[in-house]
Amino acid sequence: MNPLADVLPATVVTAVRFDDEGAGPLHPDEEPAVAKAVATRRAEFTTARSCAREALAALGAPAEAVPVGEKRSPVWPDGVVGSITHTAGFRGAAVARTADVRSLGVDAEQHGPLPDGVLGAVSSPGEREVLAALAAEHPDVHWDRLLFSAKESVYKTWFPLTGRWLGFEEAVLTPSPDGTFRAELLVPGPVVDGGTVSEFHGRWTVYGTHVVTAIALETAGAPEATRGPA
């Protein structure tokens, strides 16, 4: 099963791994990013880059290096957008053609409560009220961790469009039990395909011990895509 495919349209190609066995070597252009990293960090980075090349090959794009660029964001081949995530027990990548998708953001996190003090740093009082109500009705979901992951996906979608930082407090996240979420931007959004983006819409799922979130900002005028299997 591929939880990234479940939360992204069919125009997006994904690849996931749950351990670091069999991951290919790093491309020389990727090596500097982890030249001084500890073994665990190097292993997860290497596997995530292997996922990226696997997804690029499946898309029919050059399965070449995906080096680290500005503010540690991946640098993709021309005509391709993508996003990478890696955490304990999960590595994944998603890619698409710019003819179909303008920007992508994916994130996976351990599905458990956030450490003490983190929720207050990444959410507003209004967001915390929404999370409390959701937790009362659906206690099986760690809504605080879902919010954190979804805001990571928001940032990963935002940055390639703007080249600017987006703080946790600059987007209001509203998750829904139906597996979707909305992020309202509190700062001027980027102009994409002739219109200003004021919010992002994404999807989420809980897969085993992880919560996975994703956003695909589809290109205006692109054929409507069918979502992957649930």
N, C-alpha and C positions, 0 to 999 in steps of 0.2 A: 504493500500500500504506500501511496505517495501523498501525504497530507497537503503538500504545497499545490499539487494538481487539483485537489478538492476545493481550494479556495481561490483559484485563478481561472480566467477564461481559457478556452482551448487554444487561442492564438499564442499563449505563453507556454514555453517548453521548460520543464523543471527536471531536476535531478536531486535525489537525496541519498544520504548514507547515515547509518546509525553507529558506525565505528570507523576506525582509521585503517582497517585492513585492506590491503591491495591498492591504496591510493598511489597514483603515479608521482614521479618526481616533480619538483617545482621547475618552471621555466626560469632561465637565468634572469629574466627581467622581473620575476616575482621574488627572487631570492633576497634582495636587499631588505624587503619588508620584515623579514623574520631572521635576519642574519644573526642577531643577538638575542633572539627569543629563547625562552626555556623550552624544553622538549615537548611539553603538552601543548603549548601555544603553537609551536611549529607544526605539530601533527595535525591539529584541527584546521590550521590555515591551509596546509597542503591538501587535506581531504576536501575542504571547501572549494579550493581552486580546481581540483579534479572534477568535482560536481559541475563547476562552471564550464569546463571544457567539454564535459559529456553533454551538457545542455546545448552548448553552442554547436556541437557536431550534429545533434539531433535536429536543430533548427536549420541546418544547412549552411551555417556561417563558419568562417575559419576558426578552428579550435586552437587558438593561439594563446599567447600570454594574456593574463588579466592582471596587470600590475596595479599597485596602489597609487592613486593619484592624490589630488587635493583633498585635504582633511580626511585622508584615509579611505576615500571612496574608490570603488573599482573603476578601472578604465576599460571600456568595452570596445570591440571593433566598430568601425564606421557602420552606421545603419542599424545598430543593435542597442537596445537598452536592457538593463539587467539589475539584479540585486542578489546579494549573498548573505547568508546567515550561518553562524556556528555557535553552538553552546554544548555543554556536556551531553553526549549521547545523541546529538543531532547536528548534521551539516547539510546545507542545501543551497541551491542556486536556481534562479529563474531568469529566463531571457526571452526577448521578443523582438520582432522587427519594428522599427520606428513607423513603418506604414500602418501598423496595427495598434501600437501602444507607445505613448509619449514618455511615460516614466513608470518604473516599478519599485515597489518596496516590500520586502518580505522580512519576517523576523520569527524566530523560535526561542522560547524560554522554557525553563523548568516550570512545570505547572504546580506551583506551591506559593504560599504567602510571600509577599515582599518582605525583606528585612525591616526591622523596626526603623521608623523614621523616613523610609524611602518614599512611601506614598505621599506624605505631606510635601515632599520636595518636588514631586512630578505631577501633582494634581491640584485643582482648585477646590474650595469648599463645596461648590455646586457639583463638581464631578464626584466628590466623595459621598455626597448625599445620594446621587444616582447609584453608585456602587453599593451602598448600604442597602438600598431598596432591592436591587437585583440579588444581592447575597441572601436576603431574607426569603426570597422566592425560589432561588436556585443556588442552594448552598454547596452544590457539587462543583461549582466553577469558582476558581480563585480570580475574582473580578479585578482585584488590584494588579495582579500579574498580567492579566489580559490587557488592562489599560496601558501598563508600561510597554508591553510588546507592541500594541497597536500604535502607540506614539513613536516607537522606534521605526515602524513601517512608514508612518507619516513623514518622519524626517528623511528616510531613505528615498521616498518619492519626491519630496520637496527639493532636496539639495541639487540633483542634476538639472532641475528646471531653473534654479535661481543662483546657485553658487554661494548661497548665504546660509548662515546658521539659523536654526529655528528652535527656540527654547521650548521646554515642556509646557510652559505657561502660555505659549502663543498659539495653542490650538486646544479647543474644547472637544474632548472625546466622549461620544455617546455610544456605548455598546448596546447590543440588543440580544436577547436570548435566542433569536432566530439565526444566529451565526453571522450577523452583519454588524458593522459599526460605521459611524459618521464622525468626521473630524472637521469642525468649523474653524477656519483660520481667523485669528484675531489681529493679524497684520496683513498688509496688502499682498495679495497672492500673485503668482506669476501669470503672464499672458500666454496662453497656449491655444494655438489654432484660432486666433483672433478674438478669444474671449478670456476674461479674467477668472482664474480658478479661486473660488472662495471657500471650497470645502472638498475634502476627499472622502470617498466611500470605499470601504473594504469589507473583507470577510475574515472570519476566524473559525478555528476548530480546536478541539482538544483531542490529541492523539497520544494515547498511552500516558507517559509522564511529562508530556510537553504541551504547551499551548502555542499555536501557530497562527500568525496574522499576515495578511497580504493586501496590497492595494495595486490595482492596475489602472492607470489613467489612460483610457483608450483614445486613440486618434480620432478626431472628428471626421465623420464620413466613412470610417472603416466599416466593413461588413460586421453586423452583430455576430458575436461569437457565442458558441454554446459552452456553458460551464462544464468542467470535468465532472466525473462521477462523484456522487456523494459517498 
